Amino acid sequence: MKILVINTGSSSIKYELFDMDGQQRLAGGLVEKIGEKSGGLTHQKVLGNGEIRRHTEHGPVPDHGQGLKRVVELLSHSEHGVITNKDEIAAVGHRIVHGGETLTAPTVIDDQVIATIRELEPLAPLHNPGHLKGIEVARAVFPRAVHVAVFDTAFHQTIPPHAFMYALPVDLYKTHKVRRYGFHGTSHAYVAEQAARYLERRPEETNLITIHLGNGGSMAAVRGGKCVDTSMGMTPLAGLVMGTRCGDIDPAIVFYLGKRLGLGMDALDNLLNKESGLKGLCGANDMRELLAKRDSGDANACLALEIYAYRIKKYIGAYLAVLGRLDGIVFTAGIGENCAPVRSMACADLEGLGIAVDEEKNKAPGRGIRQISPDNTPVKVLVIPTNEELRIAQETQRVVETL
């Protein structure tokens, strides 16, 4: 079974094609700047020896439909392709950021599912409209395939009410669905499953703290394979310090800045989401640039790194209290997988809680799953590369096999 996974944004299409018989990535790529004057496409074909053959194109991509049609042409191209025709693709898995409380599991896309995703647009105005466009064009391009929606919020739907409710008038939840939803769910679910396998435990017997650190960042407390709390909230703004997002702050700061600086709602939204976080603290939202600035003696960069790691550490302590017993901590995503200083600082001085990092293991380069804690510590600290696209393909396959 071949499954195409697509993640459609307002001006982009990210795609991966998998052969599910061997759970192997066959090809993937990105169409970007759709509808702009200077668009482009980057395509990757995975060769038999595991090497990647890259193909790039530059030029305007008028709309999502034309972009996806070009993807199909490349996937079936004599040189760049991996299929003979598009009907080899049995299913298309769509990454959808927000499923709300209604769409809580991967599901076959029909008119009702589309209507529900559209109703949820106020909760994800930057994402769900793009996803709907992707569904529309993909159903037209692949009319014979099964289309499945996989939701970022679904993994967090096991969070109990005492953890997802805010202390606001209850009618705001009942009428406007104001509550904690959480995001990065496919990543947290994937690495939690991989961690249980590495620890040679069944997921239902394993307690984990999973830490997804990219330009956005979130953490999850996973008890027995199910999420019981997560750091992001109703939106991805809450929780950890991120590349350009502030994470947790006193909500009254918003009122103060609005009155003091005369900022309107749109300006405040832009400030907290796009001008804060690491960028606001030191002018760099790329962790590699931040570390270079730190190494050159930049005081703001040093402080930004300390704040970043400190927030992670606070959540580790909080989630250990929530779980009661902890088997492992998992670092994943771009920063989590590649930044040894962040991992070391986030776990420093936690030996009393059974948490420690072996600095030689932590600094050693590696690919795949690796343990960076001493062998004798009760809590295993792991680095596990995430694979959200494969997880979406796996969930899509499970849905297809039940039809």
DOSELUM-787272 format. One record per residue (C-alpha): x, y, z; residue in one letter. Coordinates in steps of 0.1 Angstrom, whole numbers. Layout:
<atoms>
     px     py     pz  residu
      X      Y      Z       A
...
</atoms>
This chain:
<atoms>
     px     py     pz  residu
      0      0      0       M
     13     34    -10       K
      2     64     10       I
      7    101      3       L
      9    124     32       V
      3    161     26       I
      5    191     49       N
    -11    221     31       T
     -6    256     43       G
    -20    289     29       S
      8    291      4       S
     26    257      6       S
     22    219      1       I
     46    196     20       K
     43    160      9       Y
     58    126     16       E
     51     93     -2       L
     54     60     18       F
     54     23      9       D
     36      9     39       M
     47    -27     33       D
     81    -17     45       G
     72     16     61       Q
     97     32     37       Q
     98     68     25       R
     99     68    -13       L
     98    105    -20       A
     89    139     -6       G
     92    176    -11       G
     78    210     -7       L
     59    234    -30       V
     62    269    -16       E
     51    305    -22       K
     20    293    -40       I
      2    323    -56       G
     33    345    -54       E
     56    358    -81       K
     85    337    -71       S
     73    302    -63       G
     93    270    -63       G
     93    233    -57       L
    119    210    -41       T
    115    173    -47       H
    134    143    -32       Q
    135    108    -45       K
    149     81    -22       V
    172     58    -41       L
    177     21    -33       G
    209     27    -14       N
    191     53      8       G
    207     83     -9       E
    186    112    -19       I
    183    125    -55       R
    171    162    -53       R
    153    181    -80       H
    144    218    -77       T
    122    241    -98       E
    118    278    -97       H
     89    298   -110       G
     54    309   -101       P
     29    282    -89       V
     -5    298    -96       P
    -26    278    -71       D
    -27    247    -49       H
    -43    226    -77       G
    -15    233   -101       Q
     11    227    -74       G
     -3    193    -65       L
     -6    183   -102       K
     31    191   -106       R
     38    169    -75       V
     20    140    -92       V
     39    145   -124       E
     72    143   -105       L
     61    113    -85       L
     54     94   -118       S
     83    110   -137       H
    107     85   -155       S
    137    100   -137       E
    124    116   -105       H
     94     94    -99       G
     87     63    -78       V
     53     52    -92       I
     40     45   -127       T
      7     64   -122       N
    -13     82    -95       K
    -37     53    -90       D
     -9     34    -72       E
    -16     58    -43       I
    -43     40    -23       A
    -48     67      3       A
    -39    103     11       V
    -33    113     47       G
    -40    149     55       H
    -24    167     85       R
    -50    188    101       I
    -40    211    130       V
    -73    214    148       H
   -100    188    153       G
   -116    204    184       G
   -136    181    206       E
   -155    165    178       T
   -128    151    156       L
   -107    132    181       T
    -94    103    160       A
    -82     98    124       P
   -112     96    102       T
   -122     92     65       V
   -129    126     50       I
   -165    132     39       D
   -187    163     36       D
   -195    163     73       Q
   -158    161     83       V
   -151    190     60       I
   -179    210     74       A
   -167    204    110       T
   -131    214    101       I
   -145    246     86       R
   -165    253    118       E
   -133    250    137       L
   -115    277    117       E
   -119    303    145       P
    -97    280    167       L
    -70    276    140       A
    -74    306    116       P
    -38    303    103       L
    -40    266     96       H
    -74    250     90       N
    -83    271     59       P
    -51    259     42       G
    -58    223     52       H
    -93    226     36       L
    -78    239      4       K
    -55    209      4       G
    -84    185      9       I
   -103    201    -19       E
    -75    199    -45       V
    -63    164    -34       A
    -98    149    -37       R
    -99    163    -72       A
    -65    150    -81       V
    -69    116    -64       F
   -106    107    -68       P
   -100     70    -63       R
    -79     73    -32       A
    -92     71      4       V
    -87    105     21       H
    -81    105     58       V
    -78    134     82       A
    -52    131    110       V
    -54    158    137       F
    -26    174    157       D
    -50    178    186       T
    -63    142    187       A
    -35    127    209       F
    -43    153    236       H
    -80    145    238       Q
    -74    121    267       T
    -64    150    289       I
    -89    151    318       P
   -112    181    324       P
    -92    193    355       H
    -62    197    332       A
    -79    211    301       F
   -103    236    317       M
    -94    272    324       Y
   -106    290    354       A
   -129    312    334       L
   -167    315    334       P
   -178    280    324       V
   -201    293    297       D
   -170    304    277       L
   -162    267    274       Y
   -197    255    267       K
   -205    282    242       T
   -171    291    227       H
   -150    260    234       K
   -124    279    253       V
   -101    251    268       R
    -66    236    265       R
    -63    216    232       Y
    -25    211    227       G
     -7    206    195       F
     22    186    180       H
      1    156    188       G
     14    133    160       T
     50    140    171       S
     43    133    208       H
     24    101    199       A
     51     88    176       Y
     80     93    200       V
     60     80    230       A
     54     48    211       E
     90     46    200       Q
    102     52    236       A
     81     24    250       A
     95      0    224       R
    130     11    232       Y
    124      6    269       L
    110    -28    262       E
     77    -19    278       R
     41    -20    267       R
     29     16    261       P
      1     11    287       E
     29      4    313       E
     51     34    305       T
     51     69    319       N
     69     95    298       L
     76    132    294       I
     79    140    257       T
     96    173    247       I
     92    185    211       H
    115    214    205       L
    116    231    171       G
    108    267    162       N
     76    259    181       G
     79    238    212       G
     57    218    235       S
     58    191    262       M
     34    163    271       A
     29    141    302       A
     21    106    289       V
      7     81    314       R
      3     46    301       G
      4     57    265       G
    -22     84    268       K
    -16    121    272       C
    -27    136    305       V
    -14    171    301       D
      4    193    276       T
     21    227    276       S
      4    244    247       M
    -31    256    253       G
    -61    267    233       M
    -35    280    209       T
      1    272    203       P
     12    304    221       L
     12    289    256       A
     38    269    274       G
     75    269    265       L
     96    298    253       V
     98    293    215       M
    115    308    185       G
     92    338    182       T
     64    329    207       R
     65    341    243       C
     50    310    259       G
     35    314    294       D
     32    350    306       I
     10    369    330       D
    -21    375    309       P
    -25    410    324       A
      7    420    305       I
    -15    421    274       V
    -38    447    290       F
     -8    467    303       Y
      9    469    269       L
    -23    477    251       G
    -29    507    273       K
      7    518    278       R
     18    515    242       L
    -16    520    226       G
    -14    487    208       L
    -45    471    192       G
    -54    435    192       M
    -36    427    159       D
     -4    444    170       A
     -5    425    204       L
    -11    392    186       D
     19    399    163       N
     41    409    193       L
     34    378    213       L
     35    353    183       N
     61    367    160       K
     83    391    178       E
     88    374    212       S
    104    342    224       G
    141    338    216       L
    138    364    189       K
    125    390    213       G
    152    381    240       L
    183    382    218       C
    173    389    182       G
    178    353    170       A
    151    326    167       N
    174    300    151       D
    190    280    179       M
    222    277    159       R
    225    314    155       E
    217    319    192       L
    245    295    203       L
    270    313    180       A
    260    346    196       K
    264    330    231       R
    298    316    222       D
    309    351    211       S
    299    365    245       G
    265    380    238       D
    249    384    272       A
    214    385    258       N
    219    352    240       A
    233    336    272       C
    202    348    291       L
    178    337    264       A
    193    301    265       L
    190    300    303       E
    154    311    301       I
    146    286    274       Y
    161    257    293       A
    147    268    326       Y
    111    268    313       R
    116    232    301       I
    130    222    335       K
    100    237    353       K
     76    216    331       Y
     97    185    337       I
     91    190    375       G
     55    198    370       A
     48    167    349       Y
     68    144    372       L
     44    155    399       A
     14    149    376       V
     26    114    366       L
     39    103    400       G
     63     78    384       R
     85     85    354       L
    102     60    332       D
    117     82    305       G
    122    117    291       I
    122    121    253       V
    138    150    234       F
    127    153    198       T
    124    176    168       A
    151    200    154       G
    164    214    186       I
    155    185    208       G
    174    161    186       E
    204    182    177       N
    211    207    206       C
    231    190    234       A
    234    222    255       P
    197    226    258       V
    192    189    268       R
    220    193    294       S
    207    225    309       M
    171    213    310       A
    181    182    330       C
    208    197    352       A
    206    192    389       D
    177    168    388       L
    196    138    401       E
    175    138    432       G
    145    130    409       L
    164    102    392       G
    171    123    361       I
    207    129    348       A
    225    133    315       V
    258    116    307       D
    277    145    290       E
    298    123    267       E
    267    105    254       K
    248    137    251       N
    275    154    230       K
    282    124    208       A
    267    126    174       P
    242    100    165       G
    212     91    143       R
    182     71    154       G
    172     65    190       I
    199     69    216       R
    201     71    254       Q
    219    101    268       I
    215     92    305       S
    238     70    326       P
    229     34    325       D
    221     32    363       N
    196     61    365       T
    160     51    370       P
    147     77    345       V
    160     71    310       K
    167    103    290       V
    163     96    253       L
    168    114    220       V
    143    101    194       I
    140    116    159       P
    103    124    153       T
     86    114    121       N
     52    130    120       E
     46    122     83       E
     52     84     89       L
     29     86    119       R
      2    102     98       I
      7     74     71       A
      4     48     98       Q
    -28     63    112       E
    -41     65     76       T
    -33     29     70       Q
    -51     18    101       R
    -82     37     90       V
    -81     22     55       V
    -77    -13     68       E
   -110    -10     88       T
   -130     -1     57       L
</atoms>
